[in-house]
Amino acid sequence: MKLLIMNGPNLNLLGQREKDIYGERSFDSYLQELKGMFPEVELDYFQSNVEGELINRIHEARGVYNGVILNAGGYTHTSVALADAIGGVQELVPVVEVHISCILAREEFRHISLIAPKCKGSVMGFGLDSYRLAILSFL
């Protein structure tokens, strides 16, 4: 099993920004923990603040990965292009949407996910553990 974990804008600042929402841990340190929890799964990681780079990586996942775990950050609520990219590959590589916080308990503009209808499923509100739960959905 080979999965790609993708984080979108501002998630490179995990552990540094809005710790009351996103926690105090960097994603890099958590990724090492995930790899230890799932030695049978090859986990690759990509982060970008650039929408087009995320779209390109989703396209490139076809035929390479069994699935993508995507925290699109703010693009969740704004990017029709990202939703279209997921829709374009969903039969070849399923995508699970992940959020560290519960977006439904936050500001109203965060309540709508444009990518959710194109995804296999969504996991939100469990902190960094949302990524672990997403991995389990592929096993």
C-alpha positions as CSV (number, residue, x, y, z in Angstrom):
1,M,0.0,0.0,0.0
2,K,1.4,3.4,-1.0
3,L,-0.3,6.6,0.2
4,L,0.4,10.3,-0.5
5,I,-0.3,12.7,2.3
6,M,-0.7,16.3,1.0
7,N,-1.0,19.4,3.1
8,G,-2.1,22.7,1.6
9,P,-1.5,26.4,2.5
10,N,-0.1,27.4,5.9
11,L,0.1,23.8,7.1
12,N,3.9,24.1,6.9
13,L,3.5,26.2,10.1
14,L,1.9,23.5,12.2
15,G,3.3,23.7,15.7
16,Q,3.9,27.5,15.3
17,R,0.6,29.1,14.4
18,E,-2.7,29.2,16.2
19,K,-1.7,26.4,18.6
20,D,-5.1,26.5,20.3
21,I,-6.6,25.2,17.0
22,Y,-3.7,23.3,15.3
23,G,-1.7,22.1,18.3
24,E,2.0,22.4,19.2
25,R,3.4,19.7,17.0
26,S,5.1,20.0,13.6
27,F,3.8,17.8,10.9
28,D,7.2,16.4,10.2
29,S,7.5,14.9,13.7
30,Y,4.0,13.5,13.4
31,L,4.8,12.0,10.0
32,Q,7.6,10.0,11.6
33,E,5.2,8.7,14.2
34,L,2.7,7.7,11.4
35,K,5.4,5.8,9.6
36,G,6.2,3.9,12.8
37,M,2.5,3.0,13.3
38,F,2.0,1.8,9.7
39,P,5.3,0.1,8.7
40,E,3.4,-1.8,6.0
41,V,2.3,1.4,4.3
42,E,4.7,3.5,2.2
43,L,3.8,7.1,3.2
44,D,5.0,10.0,1.0
45,Y,4.4,13.6,2.0
46,F,4.0,16.8,0.0
47,Q,3.1,20.3,1.3
48,S,2.6,23.4,-0.8
49,N,1.1,26.8,-0.4
50,V,0.5,27.0,-4.1
51,E,-2.8,25.7,-5.5
52,G,-1.4,24.7,-8.9
53,E,1.3,22.6,-7.3
54,L,-1.3,20.7,-5.3
55,I,-3.3,20.1,-8.4
56,N,-0.3,18.9,-10.3
57,R,0.6,16.4,-7.5
58,I,-2.9,15.0,-7.5
59,H,-2.7,14.4,-11.2
60,E,0.7,12.8,-10.8
61,A,-0.7,10.4,-8.1
62,R,-2.5,8.4,-10.8
63,G,-1.0,5.0,-11.1
64,V,1.6,5.7,-8.4
65,Y,-0.4,5.7,-5.2
66,N,-3.3,3.7,-3.8
67,G,-4.8,6.8,-2.3
68,V,-4.3,10.4,-1.3
69,I,-4.9,12.0,2.1
70,L,-5.5,15.7,1.5
71,N,-5.7,18.6,4.0
72,A,-6.4,21.4,1.5
73,G,-6.4,24.0,4.2
74,G,-8.1,27.2,3.1
75,Y,-8.4,25.9,-0.5
76,T,-11.1,23.5,0.9
77,H,-13.5,26.3,0.8
78,T,-12.4,28.2,-2.3
79,S,-10.9,25.9,-4.9
80,V,-13.2,24.7,-7.7
81,A,-10.0,23.8,-9.6
82,L,-8.8,21.5,-6.7
83,A,-12.2,19.8,-6.6
84,D,-12.1,19.3,-10.4
85,A,-8.6,17.7,-10.1
86,I,-9.9,15.3,-7.4
87,G,-12.9,14.5,-9.6
88,G,-10.7,13.8,-12.5
89,V,-8.7,11.1,-10.8
90,Q,-11.2,9.7,-8.2
91,E,-11.6,6.5,-10.1
92,L,-7.9,5.8,-10.3
93,V,-6.8,7.2,-6.9
94,P,-9.3,7.9,-4.2
95,V,-8.8,11.0,-2.0
96,V,-9.7,11.3,1.7
97,E,-10.2,14.9,2.9
98,V,-8.7,15.6,6.3
99,H,-8.9,18.5,8.7
100,I,-7.2,18.9,12.0
101,S,-10.0,21.0,13.4
102,C,-13.7,20.5,13.0
103,I,-14.5,22.9,10.2
104,L,-18.2,22.8,11.0
105,A,-17.5,24.3,14.5
106,R,-15.5,27.2,13.1
107,E,-16.3,30.3,11.2
108,E,-19.3,30.0,8.9
109,F,-17.3,30.4,5.7
110,R,-15.4,27.2,6.6
111,H,-18.6,25.1,6.8
112,I,-18.6,24.4,3.1
113,S,-16.1,22.1,1.5
114,L,-15.9,22.3,-2.2
115,I,-13.7,19.2,-2.3
116,A,-15.8,16.9,-0.1
117,P,-18.3,15.8,-2.8
118,K,-15.3,14.5,-4.9
119,C,-13.6,12.7,-2.1
120,K,-14.0,9.1,-0.8
121,G,-14.7,10.5,2.6
122,S,-13.8,13.2,5.2
123,V,-12.1,13.1,8.6
124,M,-12.1,16.2,10.8
125,G,-11.8,17.4,14.3
126,F,-9.5,14.8,15.8
127,G,-6.3,16.9,15.7
128,L,-3.4,15.3,13.9
129,D,-5.0,12.0,14.7
130,S,-7.3,12.7,11.7
131,Y,-4.4,11.6,9.4
132,R,-4.1,8.3,11.2
133,L,-7.9,7.7,10.8
134,A,-7.6,8.6,7.2
135,I,-4.9,6.0,6.7
136,L,-7.0,3.4,8.4
137,S,-9.8,4.1,5.8
138,F,-7.5,2.7,3.1
139,L,-6.6,-0.5,5.0
